[in-house]
Amino acid sequence: MGLLDPLTAVVVSFCLLGLMLYKRVNLGITLNATAILLALLALDWWSIPSIAYTTVDPSQSDGLLAISVILATFGIMWLSQLYKETGEITKLSESLSKLVKNPKIVLSVLPAIIGFLPVAGGALMSAPIVDSEAEKLKLKPEKKTYVNLWFRHTIFPVYPLSQVLIMTAALTGTTLFAIILLQIPTVIVMVVAGYWIGFWKVSTFRNGEKTKATDKASSEIKNFLLAFSPILATIIVAVSINLLGYRFSQQGFDVLIATFVGLAVLIVISRLNVKMLATPLKGFGIYGVTLAVYGAFLLRNVMKAAGISEIFKPLVMNGSMDIIVLLTVIPAVLGFLTGSPSGAIAIGVSILTGIITSFSPKTAALLYISAYLGYVIAPTHLCFTFTADYFKTPLGKVYKYVIPSFIATFATALLVYFMPFSF
């Protein structure tokens, strides 16, 4: 028996979670520390090592899935860091800005391309380019902040290499690409809302310079495709494997294999030597994110063993709380308060597992987008705070653009959820 009842144990554990997030402790350490404290308070101590091992037990389907997702996350972070180290991401953005002469299009696409690198505070990477292009349109600092923040995050709900998306599919037992297909309409509205709100009554400036030579444009297209090829190869392989069979994808092998194919392509096009290849492995960042994935699975298993979800089940059974409220409010609030979509998903799924006996792609998609949008607009979101600081604008001025965008996108997600179709 544990030291405390489940409700008290989860309150104490989540207080630690909040404190560690507030202190900016690495998410991997935070999630694992929260799971361990909860286990110490709510479970028989002798069962803790067993739960820790079962989480990654390769002889069980859930354990094998966890291992696949953990290794895939490691590969994705390695790929992302190498993209930055080799300068391929810079070549990608520069070639696009030379090919596209309309600043509005560049401002819409470039932050999203930089978004292919899922790093904390990554919006700072696109901020200088956004600043340069936005000056042509005479955008105010708060509009620059909004455009950089919003368009950077349009790609993740449909990006197969998003760790949070992969984690959501794994924790809910649904297929990654089913969630992605459901979120395409939401992303379309997200982009349209961003474009309309960001460039409302802004006159279009077009570069007066004409292309000097066709071969120059052709060269830039080649540069773009070459720099984009590792990401493109990863997506193509992941989709192809997914089409081969549901079982293979259900175990997480599609993204795992695809990630290392993309890594191999990057090594070839960049002609990486062993020293450069090992550079990202010297820092803690790549391991911290990987550890966070294990922590998410461990927290889910600990909360399941402690019967935490049973606390909320009576509220749904007696009709005092609708399941839609739980699927939206809980993850959105968690995403907003923690500034971490991974943490919000890990906790949200752990709470809802006992209430929702079997997650469908629709419920998984709604859970994901709720947590994600809550995180995007959170003042604790590093991209938000870093971008506002870069453009020297208060967050309050940016919220007048962010809130309408949030409402339009969230309303679309709800509409998709209630549509009479399924995968």
C-alpha positions in Angstrom: 0.0 0.0 0.0 1.1 3.6 -0.7 1.7 6.2 1.9 -1.1 8.4 0.7 -4.5 8.0 -1.1 -4.3 8.4 -4.9 -5.8 11.9 -5.0 -3.5 13.3 -2.4 -0.5 11.6 -4.0 -1.2 13.0 -7.4 -1.7 16.5 -6.0 1.7 16.4 -4.2 3.4 14.9 -7.3 1.9 17.5 -9.6 3.1 20.3 -7.2 6.6 19.0 -7.8 5.9 18.9 -11.5 4.8 22.5 -11.5 7.8 23.6 -9.5 10.3 21.9 -11.7 8.7 23.2 -14.9 8.7 26.7 -13.3 12.4 26.3 -12.6 13.0 25.2 -16.2 14.3 21.8 -15.1 14.8 19.5 -18.1 11.5 17.9 -19.1 13.0 14.4 -19.1 14.1 14.8 -15.5 10.8 16.4 -14.5 8.5 13.7 -15.9 10.6 10.9 -14.4 10.9 12.6 -11.0 7.1 13.1 -11.0 6.4 9.5 -11.9 8.9 8.2 -9.2 7.4 10.5 -6.5 3.9 9.5 -7.4 4.9 5.8 -7.3 6.6 6.2 -3.9 3.5 8.0 -2.5 0.7 5.9 -4.0 2.1 2.4 -4.7 3.8 -0.5 -2.9 7.5 0.3 -3.2 8.3 -3.3 -4.2 6.2 -2.9 -7.4 8.1 0.2 -8.6 11.1 -1.6 -10.3 8.7 -4.0 -12.0 6.7 -1.0 -13.5 9.9 0.7 -14.5 11.0 -2.4 -16.4 7.6 -3.3 -17.8 7.5 0.2 -19.4 10.2 -0.9 -21.8 9.8 -4.7 -21.7 10.4 -5.9 -25.3 8.4 -9.1 -24.8 5.2 -7.0 -24.4 3.6 -5.0 -27.2 3.4 -1.8 -25.1 7.0 -2.1 -24.0 8.2 -2.7 -27.6 6.2 0.3 -28.7 7.8 2.4 -26.0 11.3 1.3 -27.1 10.5 2.1 -30.7 9.2 5.6 -29.8 12.2 6.3 -27.5 14.7 5.3 -30.2 12.8 7.2 -32.9 12.9 10.3 -30.7 16.6 9.9 -30.2 17.1 9.7 -34.0 14.9 12.7 -34.6 16.8 14.8 -32.2 20.1 13.6 -33.7 18.8 14.5 -37.2 17.6 17.9 -36.0 20.9 18.8 -34.3 22.9 17.7 -37.4 20.6 19.7 -39.6 21.7 22.8 -37.6 25.4 21.8 -37.3 25.8 21.2 -41.0 24.0 24.4 -42.0 21.5 22.5 -44.2 18.6 24.2 -42.5 20.1 27.6 -43.4 20.5 26.5 -47.0 16.9 25.4 -47.0 15.5 28.7 -45.8 17.9 30.8 -47.9 17.1 29.0 -51.1 13.4 29.4 -50.5 13.7 33.1 -49.8 15.5 33.5 -53.1 12.9 31.5 -55.0 9.8 33.2 -53.6 9.7 37.0 -54.1 6.4 37.6 -52.2 7.3 38.5 -48.5 3.9 37.3 -47.3 4.5 33.9 -48.7 8.1 33.8 -47.3 6.9 34.9 -43.9 4.2 32.2 -44.0 6.5 29.4 -45.1 10.0 30.0 -43.6 9.0 29.8 -39.9 7.3 26.5 -40.7 10.4 25.2 -42.4 12.5 26.1 -39.4 9.8 24.3 -37.5 11.1 21.1 -39.0 13.7 21.4 -36.2 11.8 20.6 -33.0 14.0 22.4 -30.6 12.9 24.5 -27.6 12.8 28.2 -28.4 13.5 27.4 -32.0 11.5 30.4 -33.2 14.6 32.5 -32.5 16.2 30.8 -35.5 13.6 32.2 -37.9 13.2 35.6 -36.2 16.0 37.4 -38.0 14.7 36.2 -41.4 11.1 37.2 -40.4 12.4 40.6 -39.2 14.1 41.2 -42.6 11.1 40.2 -44.7 8.5 41.9 -42.4 10.3 45.2 -42.8 9.4 45.2 -46.5 5.7 45.1 -45.4 6.2 47.6 -42.6 4.8 45.2 -40.0 4.6 46.4 -36.3 6.7 44.5 -33.7 3.7 42.7 -32.3 2.7 41.5 -35.8 6.2 40.2 -36.5 6.0 38.3 -33.2 2.7 36.8 -34.1 3.7 35.8 -37.6 6.9 34.2 -36.4 5.2 32.3 -33.5 2.1 31.2 -35.3 3.5 30.0 -38.6 6.4 28.2 -36.9 3.8 26.0 -35.2 1.5 25.3 -38.2 3.6 22.3 -39.3 3.7 20.2 -36.2 0.1 18.8 -36.1 0.8 17.1 -39.5 4.5 16.5 -39.2 5.3 12.8 -38.9 8.6 13.5 -37.1 6.9 15.5 -34.3 7.9 13.8 -31.0 4.7 15.0 -29.4 2.6 13.6 -32.2 4.4 10.3 -32.1 4.0 10.2 -28.4 0.3 10.9 -28.6 -0.2 8.0 -31.1 1.8 5.6 -29.0 0.2 6.5 -25.6 -3.3 6.3 -27.1 -2.7 3.2 -29.1 -3.8 4.9 -32.4 -2.0 5.2 -35.7 0.1 8.2 -36.4 -1.1 8.9 -39.9 -4.8 8.5 -38.9 -4.3 11.4 -36.5 -2.4 13.4 -39.2 -5.2 12.9 -41.7 -7.8 14.2 -39.2 -5.7 17.3 -38.5 -5.2 18.4 -42.1 -8.4 20.5 -42.1 -7.4 22.1 -38.7 -3.9 23.0 -40.1 -5.4 24.5 -43.2 -7.6 26.7 -41.1 -4.6 27.5 -38.9 -2.7 28.7 -41.9 -5.6 30.6 -43.4 -6.3 32.3 -40.0 -2.6 33.2 -39.6 -2.4 34.6 -43.1 -5.6 36.6 -42.8 -4.9 38.0 -39.3 -1.2 38.5 -39.8 -1.5 40.4 -43.2 -4.9 42.0 -42.9 -4.8 45.4 -44.6 -1.1 45.0 -45.4 -0.1 46.0 -48.9 1.9 43.4 -50.8 5.4 44.3 -51.6 7.0 42.5 -54.5 10.7 42.5 -55.2 11.3 44.6 -58.3 14.3 42.6 -59.3 13.7 40.2 -62.2 15.3 36.9 -62.3 18.6 37.4 -64.2 18.9 33.9 -65.5 16.9 30.7 -65.6 19.8 28.6 -64.6 20.1 30.7 -61.3 16.5 29.8 -60.4 17.2 26.2 -61.4 20.2 26.2 -59.1 18.2 27.5 -56.2 15.6 24.8 -56.8 18.3 22.2 -56.7 19.7 23.6 -53.5 16.3 23.6 -51.9 15.5 20.0 -52.9 18.9 18.8 -51.8 18.6 20.5 -48.4 15.1 19.2 -48.0 15.9 15.6 -49.1 16.6 14.1 -45.6 13.2 15.3 -44.4 11.5 14.3 -47.6 13.1 10.8 -47.5 12.0 10.3 -43.9 8.4 11.2 -44.6 8.2 9.1 -47.8 9.7 6.0 -46.0 7.4 6.5 -43.0 4.3 6.8 -45.2 5.4 3.8 -47.3 5.9 1.6 -44.3 2.6 2.7 -42.8 0.8 1.6 -46.0 2.4 -1.9 -45.7 0.3 -2.7 -42.6 -1.3 -1.4 -39.5 0.5 -3.8 -37.1 3.9 -2.7 -38.2 3.0 1.0 -37.6 1.3 0.2 -34.4 4.6 -1.0 -33.0 6.3 2.3 -34.0 8.7 0.8 -36.5 7.5 3.1 -39.3 8.9 6.3 -37.8 11.9 4.6 -36.3 13.2 3.2 -39.6 12.3 6.3 -41.5 14.2 8.5 -39.1 17.4 6.7 -39.5 16.9 6.6 -43.3 16.7 10.4 -43.2 19.8 10.5 -41.0 21.6 8.5 -43.6 20.6 10.8 -46.4 21.8 13.8 -44.4 25.1 12.1 -43.8 25.5 11.5 -47.5 24.6 15.0 -48.8 26.6 16.7 -46.1 29.6 14.3 -46.4 29.7 14.2 -42.6 32.8 12.9 -40.9 32.7 10.9 -37.7 33.6 13.9 -35.5 30.8 16.1 -36.8 28.3 13.1 -36.6 29.1 12.7 -33.0 28.9 16.4 -32.0 25.2 16.4 -31.0 25.8 13.3 -28.8 28.2 15.3 -26.5 25.4 17.6 -25.2 22.6 16.6 -22.8 19.8 18.1 -24.9 19.4 15.0 -27.1 19.3 12.7 -24.1 16.9 15.0 -22.2 14.2 14.8 -24.8 14.7 11.0 -25.2 14.4 10.6 -21.4 11.2 12.7 -21.5 9.6 10.1 -23.7 10.4 7.3 -21.3 9.1 9.5 -18.5 5.8 10.0 -20.3 5.3 6.2 -20.6 6.4 5.6 -17.0 4.1 8.3 -15.7 1.2 6.7 -17.6 1.9 3.3 -16.2 2.3 4.6 -12.6 -0.9 6.6 -12.8 -2.7 3.5 -14.2 -1.3 1.3 -11.4 -2.3 3.9 -8.8 -5.9 4.1 -10.2 -5.7 7.8 -10.7 -8.1 7.8 -13.6 -10.7 6.2 -11.4 -11.1 9.5 -9.6 -12.6 11.1 -12.7 -14.7 8.1 -13.9 -17.7 8.9 -11.6 -17.9 12.4 -12.9 -18.5 11.0 -16.4 -20.7 8.1 -15.4 -23.2 10.3 -13.5 -23.3 12.9 -16.3 -21.8 15.8 -14.2 -18.9 16.1 -16.7 -19.0 15.5 -20.5 -16.2 13.5 -22.0 -15.6 16.3 -24.5 -14.8 18.6 -21.6 -12.2 16.2 -20.4 -10.7 15.7 -23.9 -10.3 19.5 -24.4 -10.1 21.4 -21.1 -7.7 19.1 -19.3 -5.0 18.9 -22.0 -5.4 22.6 -23.0 -5.0 23.8 -19.4 -2.1 21.5 -18.9 -0.5 22.7 -22.1 -1.1 26.4 -21.1 0.2 26.0 -17.5 3.2 23.8 -18.3 4.3 25.3 -21.6 5.0 21.7 -22.6 2.9 19.7 -25.1 4.8 16.5 -24.2 4.0 17.0 -20.5 0.4 17.9 -21.2 -0.1 14.8 -23.4 1.6 12.5 -20.9 -0.5 13.7 -18.0 -3.7 14.0 -20.0 -3.6 10.5 -21.4 -2.7 9.2 -17.9 -5.8 10.8 -16.5 -8.1 9.7 -19.3 -6.9 6.1 -19.8 -9.3 4.7 -17.2 -12.2 6.7 -18.5 -11.8 6.1 -22.2 -11.4 2.4 -22.6 -10.2 2.6 -26.2 -8.9 5.8 -27.9 -10.1 6.4 -31.4 -8.1 8.5 -33.9 -10.7 11.2 -33.4 -10.3 11.3 -29.6 -6.5 11.2 -29.9 -6.5 14.0 -32.4 -8.8 16.2 -30.2 -6.7 15.5 -27.2 -3.5 16.4 -29.1 -4.7 19.6 -30.7 -6.2 20.8 -27.3 -2.9 20.3 -25.6 -0.9 21.7 -28.5 -3.0 24.9 -28.9 -2.9 25.4 -25.1 0.9 25.2 -25.3 1.2 27.5 -28.4 -0.5 30.4 -26.7 1.0 29.9 -23.3 3.2 32.7 -21.7 5.4 29.8 -20.5 6.0 28.8 -24.1 9.7 29.5 -24.9 9.1 30.3 -28.6 6.5 32.9 -27.5 8.6 34.6 -24.9 11.8 34.5 -26.9 10.2 35.9 -30.0 8.4 38.7 -28.0 11.7 39.6 -26.4 13.5 39.6 -29.8 11.0 42.0 -31.3 10.8 44.0 -28.1 7.0 43.8 -27.7 4.8 42.9 -24.7 2.9 39.6 -24.8 -0.4 41.5 -24.2 -0.2 43.1 -27.7 0.4 39.8 -29.4 -2.5 38.1 -27.7 -5.0 40.3 -29.7 -3.9 38.3 -32.8 -3.2 35.0 -31.1 -6.6 34.5 -29.4 -8.8 34.8 -32.5 -6.4 32.4 -34.3 -6.7 30.0 -31.4 -10.5 30.2 -31.4 -10.8 29.6 -35.2 -8.3 26.6 -35.1 -9.9 25.0 -32.0 -13.4 25.4 -33.5 -12.2 23.5 -36.6 -10.8 20.7 -34.5 -14.1 20.3 -32.7 -16.0 20.4 -36.0 -13.7 17.6 -37.3 -14.4 15.6 -34.2 -18.1 15.8 -34.6 -18.1 15.0 -38.3 -19.7 11.6 -39.1 -16.6 9.8 -40.5 -13.8 7.8 -39.0 -10.5 6.0 -40.0 
